[in-house]
Amino acid sequence: MNKIPTIFIIFGVSGDLAQRYLLPAINAIAKTGMLPNKFQIVGVTRQKNSDYFQMDITDKEDYERLNVYLNEIEKEFKEPTQRIFYLAVPPEACKDIIELIGKSSLIKHNNNKLLLEKPFGTNLSSAKDLVKHVDKYFSSEQVYRVDHYMAKEISQNLIVFRNGNSLFKKTWNKDFIESIEITVSEKIDIEGRVNFYEQTGALRDVVQSHLLQLASLALMDLPKNLDDVPKCRLQALKQLNIVCNIKNEECVKRAQYKGYRNEVNNLKSMIETFVSINLQSNDSKLAGIPITLTTGKALKEEFTVIKIRYKKDDENESNELQLRVQPDAGIEFSIWAKKPGLEHQVSKHKLHFLFKEYYGELPNAYEQVLFNAINSDHNLFTSSEEIIQTWRILDEIQNMWKNNNSDLVFYEKGSSIEQIMENKHLA
């Protein structure tokens, strides 16, 4: 555990992300006694008359003022200090902040770290440009791209589960697996986030980050040690591709819940609130396995799950493994057994393990994110190479959507994924 003195600088400290997640996460880590002994939060805000450091994030002189302020804190620490800059601001503001930090005296500090939230770019071209922009001022070791799904307990346990259980370790291949489905189903709608969602949509918001990162964990080769995890995830992403002709509706389906256009005051909006894409891996061990990534808002149920279906010769062999990320993080395995009684009848049963039943309340994902960043552990963070690969996978879909306005369908709020995929409950 790293006990180096730390100054944690939050740009956008008065915003929702900092107030709901970052500050409570830091407080929770502090209660465990696992923060550095010398630790101070510096909240950066535009708001005047607040308890935080007030500055104009577009004014280069204010970055020099910030540097003077941080130097005074370090004098009190009397020890070498790390500075962690967390950009809890809208994506469009990040590029300028990074540049102004990079052109100020702040960058001359010996131990800086930069934490960035998703989405990282809007397409393949913009992602490449943003990577180059960040690389001007920060080395790869200094940059931590946050995807809090990677810090959830089941995501971290996926490697342990695959590697520590010979039954699944030996059958995690095309000879045994029928299909892989990874789903993020949300009951909530866009909840007033009009500008964000009109610029983003479900493909960019969830598939590019959460779903493809979960897929990389499920598909990657098992690492020899945890330091190899990012490289293994990257290799898994490099081997993923859209499964067929992109114009085939079986390869990608997009939909929008009824009422969305009125919410965003754009009666011609083509932004998808639901999307499902089919992929396959070129990895020889996984070749031919259908891989489906699905997400949607305003749906019937709320869950995030990785579902592994196993091959069968008849209906009484349809085993299924579910790795549930949320809610009720845990593992479930479906098996068949004979019913008690004189007649030979079989039924399906579920074996399950829930983390909360054994460990009580689980740490918030942001607690793990911040703890790892403080301790210079990159395993839960997305590398620039991974970012480029996720956009490569989605680039074909985005290019197709630019020239096609006929494939968007509409669904009622509260629809199930099955209804949307089967064109039921649609306009």
Phi, psi and omega in degrees: 000134184277122178252016179296136177307140189225134168249122184254107185260118182252109171282125184087037186293337180274358182278175186296316182300312182293316185287323184273332189236308188292308182295316175298325179295317178297318178298320180294320178295320180300322181294336178277350182078017186254010170277155172303148181300324177254103186216130179220137176266133171242109179270126180258130181212155173281338188292132177276162178057040177245175180277001184255178178280113183272129177203160174267113186288357176257358184257115183297331180293329180291334176289329175290321175299319179297319180297318177299318180298316179293324177299323179295321177296316181295328176297323178290326178292324179061026178215158173305137189233145171260142176249126179247117179261115179254117181269086179268056185231165176303147183306325183291343180271344188296317186301315181292321179297316179301316181293319182289325172297315184294332181265001181258178177290346180302324186289344182281352178295146187288337188221080177255147172227148181235122177251127183239139176268159173285164356280145181257091186093172179239346177198183184298316182296313181293326178296317178298319179296319181291323176300314179298322181295315179295320182296341178296328190241340183227141174282164180299328180290340182271345188260132179232108179267119191272126164229101189296343176297330180292340183264358178290150189303317183291329177295315179292327182279348183300320179293315179298317181298315181291322186274334188261001181232107188300328179304312183275328178300319184276346182248010182275066184200177185293340180289337185240329185272130178276315182199161177232126178235130177236123191227136168241105181252126183239136175281328184290156172266207183283352174052044175081358181279065188295305184298316180299312187286326177295335178269348191240293183079169186294324182298313181283324187288318188241315184294312184299328183255280189303307188291318180289330176289319175297320178298320181296324177292322182285333188256345188288157170295147180291130183284151176287328173212165187296335179294341181272356185302311180301321179295321179292320176298316181300315180298322178296320179293322179299333183267000181268140178212155170302139193283334187205189177308122187297338180283349178285121185297343178287345182273326179209136178228130177235148183210165181222135181286146181296134182102345180301315184298325176289322180299320183265002179056045178215095186288355177246012184300134177253012181292131181274135172256357177218137175208143176223128181233149179251133182229165169219156179257144175275357177298127184301332180284339186240001186304132177093349179283121175293130180239118184243129176246126186223139173210154178193157176251161180057041180261174184293322185236162179242110178193157170230123187213145170255119185245123178249116177259134182262153180295153183217152173264332174208177188297336181276014177235017186275067176292147181216134178250130176238126174253103188269118180280316178195156344287178178052063181308132181175191185231135181227137181228125182269132178226165176251142179214156178286138175287144175298143179136176184283327181277154179270091178235141182243157179214161183267136180227161182240128169262130183219154177227123178247130182301320185293336180288339182249330188240003180071214183289132182272152176298144173295145183303325181291335174298315179293319179303309184291321179300315181294321180295317178301324183262016173059035179258114185270358190300329182267002186249149186273127179283163178298325178295321177295319178302313180299320181292322179296320178289329175300316182297322185269350186301320181296321179295314181298320179294322179294318182295333179298330186249011184220116180249011188259352188263356180283125177248168186236143181227154177288145172300140181090004177291155174271162177300320181298319180297319180292316182294330181264010180061032175257154179066025182247163178286000000 
